[in-house]
Amino acid sequence: MVTLSVIKADIGSLPGHVRAPSKLVDRVRGVLEDGKSDGVLIDYYVGCCGDDIDLVMSHDHGVDSEEVHSLAWDAFQEGTEFAKELGLYGAGQDLLSDAFSGNVKGLGPGSAEMEFDERESEPILVFLCDKTSPSAFNYPLFKMFADPFSTSGLVLDPSLHEGFDFEILDYYEGDTATLSCPEEMYDILSLLGIVSKYSIESVSKKDGRPAAVVSTEKLNLMAGEYVGKDDPVAVVRCQSGFPAVGEALEAFSFPHLVPGWMRGSHNGPLMPVSEEDATPTRFDGPPRVVALGFQLNNGKLEGPRDLFDDPSFNTARKKANEAAEYMRNHGPFQPHLLSEDELEYTTVPKVLEKLENRFK
C-alpha cells in the first residue's frame, strides 16, 4: 500500500496574496528533503499556486500519519519563521495554532490524502487551487465521475459502467453522506449545487477503491471569522477503471463560477493555468487551478507534467477573463458579492455592528 498526501498552507507571499517567493519554497523543500533522508517519505514535490505552498508527499505510513503530518507542520513552521524574517505578507497566515496535535486537521493547513494499492501503471493528477473554497471541485469532479458528456468512458468503457460513490460533506454540521451514481445522480446534484453548504470530500469505486479526494478544511469556520481563503487541493487517479487523464482535465475546460476571490467574499471564474501563471493579481484573482500530472512508480513521483500549460486551454482562460470582467462590473452587488449567510464568516458583521441601532 502507498499513501499520497497533499498538504498545503499560505505562510507568506510577495507582494500581498500573489506568490510565495522561491527562497521560501526552497526553505520548505529542505525540511521535506530531510524527511526523505530519514525515511519518513518515499518521495515529494513542492508546488505552488498563488500564495500557497503545496506539499505532495508519497509514503507508506497511511492516512493521518502523525509522522508525515508532523513533518509538514515543521516545514510550514520553519517556513513561517523565514517568511517573518523576509517581511512577507501574511506570514504564517494559515497556521491557526502554535501547537501540533497529531495531525494538521483543525490547525489551518488543508490536506487531501488517499491510501491504495499501486497499479502496474499509476497516473495521478494533483489539482491545486488558489482564491476559492473546497466546493470549487464540486462541478469538475461531478463532470469527471458522473457526466458521460465529459467522460466518454462512462459509456465506452465497461469498467466504468458501475459508476462511483460520492462522499459529500455538510460544512456546517460536519456530517458526511455517501451517495451512489448513477443511481442517485439527482440526489447528488441537489446537494452539490449548494456550494455554500456542501462539498465533495471523496469519490470511490463501488468496491471501495479510492478515486479522488479533496481537502475540505474551511478556515473561516475554524477561526470564526475571515482569515484567508481555503485554497483547496485534490488528488485524482486516472486510467484503467478511472477517467482518462484527458477526461479529467476536460472537466476544467469550462471556467465555472466559484466562491472566493477578493477577501473570500466574491464569486468568480475558476481559471485553469500553468504553475508559472498561478499568480492571481486582478482583484486578487480570478481564482486559479493548476493540474500537476505524476506517474507513481513504487511510491516514487515521476514528474510532474504541468498539464494546463497547454494552448488547448486558451479558450477557457479567455472565457474566464470575460466572466471576470462581467462579474467585476457588479462591484459590491450580488451576484458578484457572495450571499449574506456566507458573508457572516467574513469581517462584514463587524462593519454592520455600528449600524444596528439605525434600523428601527
C-alpha positions as CSV (number, residue, x, y, z in Angstrom):
1,M,0.0,0.0,0.0
2,V,1.2,3.5,-0.8
3,T,-0.2,6.8,0.6
4,L,-0.3,10.1,-1.3
5,S,-0.6,13.1,0.9
6,V,-1.1,16.7,-0.3
7,I,-0.9,19.3,2.4
8,K,-1.0,23.0,1.7
9,A,-0.7,26.3,3.5
10,D,-0.3,30.0,2.9
11,I,2.7,31.0,5.1
12,G,3.7,34.2,3.3
13,S,3.6,36.0,0.0
14,L,5.3,38.6,-2.2
15,P,3.6,41.0,-2.6
16,G,0.2,40.8,-0.9
17,H,-1.5,37.5,-1.8
18,V,0.3,36.9,-5.2
19,R,3.1,34.3,-4.9
20,A,5.3,32.5,-2.4
21,P,8.9,33.6,-3.3
22,S,11.3,30.9,-4.5
23,K,13.6,31.2,-1.5
24,L,10.7,30.5,0.9
25,V,9.7,27.4,-1.2
26,D,13.4,26.3,-1.0
27,R,13.4,26.5,2.8
28,V,10.2,24.4,3.0
29,R,11.7,21.9,0.4
30,G,14.8,21.5,2.6
31,V,12.7,20.2,5.5
32,L,11.0,17.6,3.3
33,E,14.4,16.5,1.9
34,D,15.5,15.8,5.5
35,G,12.3,13.8,5.9
36,K,13.0,11.8,2.9
37,S,16.6,11.1,4.0
38,D,15.2,10.0,7.4
39,G,12.8,7.5,5.7
40,V,9.6,9.4,6.6
41,L,8.9,10.0,2.9
42,I,9.5,7.9,-0.2
43,D,9.3,11.0,-2.4
44,Y,8.0,14.5,-2.5
45,Y,7.3,17.5,-4.7
46,V,6.8,21.1,-3.5
47,G,4.4,23.1,-5.8
48,C,2.8,26.5,-5.7
49,C,-0.5,28.0,-6.6
50,G,-0.6,31.7,-5.9
51,D,0.4,32.4,-2.3
52,D,0.0,28.8,-1.3
53,I,2.8,26.2,-0.9
54,D,1.6,22.7,-1.7
55,L,3.5,19.6,-0.3
56,V,2.9,16.5,-2.5
57,M,4.3,13.5,-0.5
58,S,4.4,9.8,-1.1
59,H,5.0,7.4,1.8
60,D,3.9,4.1,3.4
61,H,2.6,5.4,6.8
62,G,-1.1,5.6,5.8
63,V,-3.6,8.4,6.0
64,D,-3.4,10.8,9.0
65,S,0.1,9.7,9.9
66,E,1.5,11.7,12.8
67,E,5.0,11.3,11.4
68,V,4.1,12.7,8.0
69,H,1.8,15.5,9.3
70,S,4.4,16.5,11.8
71,L,7.0,16.8,9.0
72,A,4.6,19.0,7.0
73,W,3.9,21.1,10.1
74,D,7.6,21.5,10.8
75,A,8.1,22.6,7.2
76,F,5.4,25.2,7.5
77,Q,6.6,26.4,10.9
78,E,10.2,26.8,9.7
79,G,8.9,28.5,6.5
80,T,6.8,30.9,8.6
81,E,9.8,32.0,10.7
82,F,11.7,32.6,7.4
83,A,8.7,34.5,6.0
84,K,8.8,36.8,9.0
85,E,12.5,37.4,8.5
86,L,11.7,38.4,4.9
87,G,8.8,40.6,6.0
88,L,6.4,38.7,3.7
89,Y,2.7,39.5,3.8
90,G,0.6,37.1,5.8
91,A,3.5,35.2,7.3
92,G,2.0,32.1,8.9
93,Q,-1.5,33.1,7.9
94,D,-2.9,29.6,7.6
95,L,-1.4,28.3,10.9
96,L,-4.2,28.8,13.4
97,S,-2.3,27.2,16.3
98,D,1.2,27.1,17.7
99,A,0.8,23.5,19.0
100,F,0.9,20.4,16.8
101,S,-1.7,17.8,17.9
102,G,-1.1,14.6,16.0
103,N,-2.1,15.9,12.5
104,V,-2.8,19.2,10.8
105,K,-6.6,18.9,10.8
106,G,-8.1,21.8,12.6
107,L,-4.8,23.6,12.7
108,G,-5.2,25.6,9.4
109,P,-3.4,23.7,6.6
110,G,-5.5,21.8,4.1
111,S,-4.9,18.1,3.5
112,A,-6.1,15.6,0.9
113,E,-4.8,12.0,1.3
114,M,-5.5,8.6,-0.1
115,E,-4.1,5.1,0.5
116,F,-4.2,2.5,-2.2
117,D,-2.6,-0.5,-3.9
118,E,-0.4,0.9,-6.6
119,R,-1.3,-0.4,-10.0
120,E,1.3,-1.5,-12.6
121,S,0.9,2.0,-14.1
122,E,-0.5,4.6,-11.7
123,P,-1.3,8.0,-13.3
124,I,-2.1,10.6,-10.6
125,L,-3.4,14.2,-11.1
126,V,-2.9,16.7,-8.3
127,F,-5.0,19.8,-8.5
128,L,-4.0,23.0,-6.6
129,C,-6.4,25.9,-6.2
130,D,-6.0,29.5,-5.0
131,K,-8.6,32.1,-4.0
132,T,-11.5,29.7,-3.7
133,S,-13.2,27.2,-1.4
134,P,-13.4,23.3,-1.4
135,S,-16.7,23.4,-3.2
136,A,-14.9,24.6,-6.3
137,F,-14.3,20.9,-7.0
138,N,-18.0,20.0,-6.9
139,Y,-18.6,20.8,-10.6
140,P,-15.4,19.3,-12.1
141,L,-15.5,16.1,-10.0
142,F,-19.1,15.5,-11.0
143,K,-18.1,16.1,-14.6
144,M,-15.3,13.6,-14.3
145,F,-17.0,10.8,-12.5
146,A,-20.7,11.2,-13.4
147,D,-21.2,13.1,-16.7
148,P,-20.8,11.0,-19.9
149,F,-20.8,14.2,-22.0
150,S,-17.4,15.0,-20.3
151,T,-16.1,11.5,-19.5
152,S,-16.9,9.3,-22.6
153,G,-15.5,6.3,-20.7
154,L,-18.7,6.2,-18.7
155,V,-20.3,5.0,-21.9
156,L,-17.4,3.4,-23.8
157,D,-15.5,1.6,-21.0
158,P,-17.4,-1.3,-19.3
159,S,-15.1,-1.0,-16.3
160,L,-16.7,2.4,-15.6
161,H,-20.3,1.4,-16.1
162,E,-20.9,0.6,-12.4
163,G,-20.3,4.3,-11.6
164,F,-18.9,5.8,-8.5
165,D,-19.8,6.7,-4.9
166,F,-19.6,10.3,-3.8
167,E,-18.9,11.2,-0.2
168,I,-20.4,14.6,0.4
169,L,-19.7,16.8,3.4
170,D,-22.1,19.2,5.1
171,Y,-19.7,22.0,6.2
172,Y,-21.8,23.4,9.0
173,E,-23.0,20.1,10.6
174,G,-19.7,18.3,10.0
175,D,-21.5,15.2,8.8
176,T,-21.0,13.2,5.6
177,A,-23.3,11.2,3.4
178,T,-22.3,8.6,0.7
179,L,-24.5,8.6,-2.4
180,S,-24.1,6.3,-5.4
181,C,-24.0,7.4,-9.0
182,P,-25.7,6.9,-11.4
183,E,-28.5,5.5,-9.2
184,E,-28.7,8.7,-7.0
185,M,-27.5,11.2,-9.5
186,Y,-30.3,13.7,-9.0
187,D,-29.9,13.5,-5.2
188,I,-26.2,14.1,-5.6
189,L,-26.8,17.2,-7.8
190,S,-29.4,18.5,-5.3
191,L,-26.6,18.8,-2.8
192,L,-23.5,19.7,-4.9
193,G,-25.2,22.8,-6.4
194,I,-25.4,24.4,-3.0
195,V,-21.8,25.3,-2.9
196,S,-22.0,27.3,0.3
197,K,-23.0,24.2,2.3
198,Y,-21.9,21.0,0.6
199,S,-18.6,19.8,-0.8
200,I,-17.4,16.5,-2.3
201,E,-14.9,15.0,0.2
202,S,-14.0,11.9,-1.8
203,V,-15.0,9.7,-4.7
204,S,-14.5,5.9,-4.8
205,K,-15.3,2.9,-6.9
206,K,-18.2,0.7,-5.8
207,D,-15.7,-1.8,-4.4
208,G,-14.2,0.9,-2.2
209,R,-11.1,1.7,-4.2
210,P,-10.3,5.5,-3.8
211,A,-10.7,7.6,-7.0
212,A,-10.4,11.1,-5.7
213,V,-10.1,13.1,-2.5
214,V,-10.4,16.8,-1.7
215,S,-9.2,19.0,1.2
216,T,-12.3,20.3,2.8
217,E,-11.0,22.4,5.6
218,K,-12.7,25.9,5.8
219,L,-10.5,28.4,7.6
220,N,-13.4,30.8,8.3
221,L,-15.4,28.1,10.2
222,M,-12.3,27.1,12.2
223,A,-11.4,30.7,13.2
224,G,-14.9,32.1,13.4
225,E,-14.1,35.0,11.0
226,Y,-12.4,35.6,7.7
227,V,-8.7,34.8,8.0
228,G,-8.0,33.7,4.4
229,K,-9.2,31.6,1.5
230,D,-9.3,27.9,1.9
231,D,-7.5,27.2,-1.4
232,P,-8.3,23.5,-1.7
233,V,-6.3,20.7,-3.3
234,A,-7.5,17.4,-4.8
235,V,-6.0,14.1,-5.9
236,V,-7.5,12.1,-8.8
237,R,-6.5,8.7,-10.0
238,C,-6.7,8.2,-13.8
239,Q,-6.9,5.4,-16.5
240,S,-7.8,1.7,-16.2
241,G,-11.1,1.8,-14.4
242,F,-11.0,5.6,-13.7
243,P,-11.4,8.6,-16.0
244,A,-8.7,9.0,-18.6
245,V,-6.3,11.9,-18.0
246,G,-7.8,13.9,-20.8
247,E,-11.3,13.3,-19.5
248,A,-10.3,14.5,-16.0
249,L,-8.8,17.7,-17.5
250,E,-11.8,18.3,-19.8
251,A,-13.8,18.9,-16.6
252,F,-12.0,22.2,-16.2
253,S,-12.5,23.4,-19.8
254,F,-15.5,25.5,-18.6
255,P,-14.4,28.2,-16.1
256,H,-17.4,27.8,-13.7
257,L,-18.1,30.4,-11.1
258,V,-16.7,29.6,-7.6
259,P,-16.8,31.4,-4.2
260,G,-13.7,33.2,-3.0
261,W,-11.7,35.8,-5.0
262,M,-11.0,39.1,-3.2
263,R,-11.3,38.8,0.6
264,G,-13.1,35.4,0.1
265,S,-16.3,37.3,-0.5
266,H,-17.0,37.2,-4.2
267,N,-18.0,34.8,-7.0
268,G,-15.5,34.5,-9.9
269,P,-14.5,32.1,-12.7
270,L,-12.0,29.3,-11.9
271,M,-9.2,29.8,-14.5
272,P,-7.1,26.7,-15.4
273,V,-3.4,27.9,-15.6
274,S,0.1,26.6,-15.6
275,E,2.0,26.7,-12.3
276,E,4.0,29.6,-13.7
277,D,0.8,31.6,-14.3
278,A,-0.8,30.8,-11.0
279,T,-0.1,34.4,-9.8
280,P,-3.6,35.9,-9.2
281,T,-3.3,39.7,-9.4
282,R,-6.6,41.1,-10.7
283,F,-8.8,41.8,-7.7
284,D,-6.6,39.0,-6.1
285,G,-7.8,36.7,-8.9
286,P,-9.5,35.5,-10.7
287,P,-9.4,32.1,-8.8
288,R,-6.8,29.7,-10.3
289,V,-6.4,26.0,-10.6
290,V,-3.2,24.1,-11.5
291,A,-3.0,20.5,-12.7
292,L,0.2,18.5,-12.0
293,G,0.5,15.1,-13.5
294,F,2.6,12.3,-11.9
295,Q,3.3,8.7,-12.6
296,L,3.6,6.8,-9.3
297,N,6.4,4.2,-9.6
298,N,7.0,2.1,-6.4
299,G,6.0,5.2,-4.5
300,K,8.3,7.5,-6.4
301,L,6.8,10.5,-8.0
302,E,7.8,10.6,-11.7
303,G,7.1,14.1,-12.9
304,P,5.3,16.4,-12.7
305,R,3.9,17.5,-16.1
306,D,2.3,20.9,-15.9
307,L,-0.9,19.9,-17.6
308,F,-2.7,23.2,-18.0
309,D,0.4,24.6,-19.6
310,D,-1.3,23.9,-23.0
311,P,-2.8,26.2,-25.6
312,S,-5.9,24.0,-25.8
313,F,-6.9,25.7,-22.5
314,N,-6.5,29.2,-24.0
315,T,-10.2,29.4,-24.8
316,A,-11.1,28.5,-21.2
317,R,-8.7,31.2,-20.0
318,K,-10.3,33.7,-22.4
319,K,-13.8,32.8,-21.1
320,A,-12.6,33.2,-17.6
321,N,-11.2,36.7,-18.3
322,E,-14.5,37.7,-19.9
323,A,-16.5,36.3,-17.0
324,A,-14.2,38.1,-14.5
325,E,-14.9,41.4,-16.4
326,Y,-18.6,40.8,-16.2
327,M,-18.6,39.9,-12.6
328,R,-16.3,42.8,-11.6
329,N,-18.7,45.3,-13.2
330,H,-21.2,44.4,-10.5
331,G,-18.9,45.9,-7.9
332,P,-20.3,45.3,-4.3
333,F,-23.6,44.0,-5.6
334,Q,-24.7,40.4,-5.8
335,P,-24.2,38.0,-7.6
336,H,-20.6,39.2,-7.6
337,L,-20.8,39.5,-3.8
338,L,-21.5,36.3,-2.0
339,S,-24.8,35.7,-0.3
340,E,-25.4,37.1,3.2
341,D,-25.1,33.8,5.0
342,E,-21.6,33.3,3.5
343,L,-20.6,36.8,4.4
344,E,-21.4,36.1,8.1
345,Y,-18.0,34.4,8.3
346,T,-16.1,37.5,6.9
347,T,-15.5,40.7,8.8
348,V,-18.7,42.2,7.4
349,P,-20.6,41.7,10.7
350,K,-18.1,43.9,12.4
351,V,-18.8,46.6,9.8
352,L,-22.6,46.3,10.3
353,E,-22.5,46.4,14.1
354,K,-22.2,50.2,14.1
355,L,-25.4,50.4,12.0
356,E,-27.6,48.0,14.1
357,N,-29.2,50.8,16.1
358,R,-30.0,52.7,12.9
359,F,-32.7,50.2,11.8
360,K,-36.0,51.0,13.6
